[in-house]
Amino acid sequence: MKTTTTPTATSTATTGTASPCWIVTVDVLASIYADAGKTPSAIRADIFKAEDRLNSRGDRIAGNGLAAHGAVIRRGRKVLLDVHRYGNWLAGQPPQQAAEGAA
């Protein structure tokens, strides 16, 4: 049986205080938000539609806003997600990046 551990990292904001950051894979995030109906396929679709893209005619298709929240972290082929930022996006809350920079 494969067990999954989710390490907790800390990030330092511009104020110098450490805040917990919970980074997980798509499969682990799907298990966290299973009650919201989020399957791994649905989360991958959210990631694909996170940024603006072009259709075959060259028209811009607006993204879903997930990229503005900064929830998606890409390292080569590996895609990781910040649980708290994804939850804020899922709840419809505005991105907090501007508030973190102003503090």
N, C-alpha and C positions, 0 to 999 in steps of 0.2 A: 504494500500500500504506500502510495506516495504522499508524503506530508508536505505541506506548504507553510513556510514561515515567512512572515512579513516583517522585515526589519524596520525600525523607526530611526529616521535620520533627523537631524536638526539643521535648520537653515537660519542664517543670521540676516535680519533685515537691516535697513539703513540706520535704524535706531541703535543697533548693537545688541538687541535682546534676541535670545534664541527661541524659536517657535517650533513645535513638533511638526514634522512633515511625514505623511503616511503614503508611501509610494508602493503601488502594487501592479500586478500584471492584469491583463484583460479578464482572464478566468477567475482570479481572486475577486476582482471588482464585481463580476457578475454574481458571485456567491454573496457578496455584501448587499447588493441591491436586487436580490432575487424577488423580494416582496414587491418591488416596484415594477416587476415584469421585465427586468433587464437581463437578457441572455448574452452570452459572449458575441453572438452574431449581431445583436442590436447595438452593443457597445462598439463593435468594429465599424458598423454603419455610422454611428455618431462620430467616430474618429475620422472616417473618410469624408464626412460632410462638414468637418469642423472649420475648414478654411474656404475662402472663395475659390471658385473654379470656373472653367469655361466649358460651354457646351460645344457641340459639333459646328455650330454656326458662328462661334466666337463670342456669343453673348455671355455675360458674367452671371453666374449663379451664386447668390449670396450664401455664405456659410451659416451654420447653426449657432455660432457664438461660442462654441467650446474652446476654440483657439484663443479667443480674447480672454478667457478665464485662466489660461495657462495651465490647464489640467493635463495636457498631453506632453510627455517627455519622450523624445526619440533619441536612441543611441544605436546607430547602425540599423540593424534589423529589429532590435528590441524596442518595443513600445511599452512604456510604463505610464501609469496615471496617478495623479494626486487625488486621493479619496475625498478630501475635504473640498477641493476646488470643483471636482466633478459633482459632488453633492450640492454645492451652491448653484452650479449651472442647472442641475436637474430640478432644483427648487425654484428656479427662475430669478434668483438673486443677481444683482449686477456684479460685474467683475470688481475685485478689490485691489487690483494692481495699482491703480492710481492712488488709493487711500494709503497703501503701504509706502509708496514713494514720498507722499506728502508728510507722513508722520515722522 
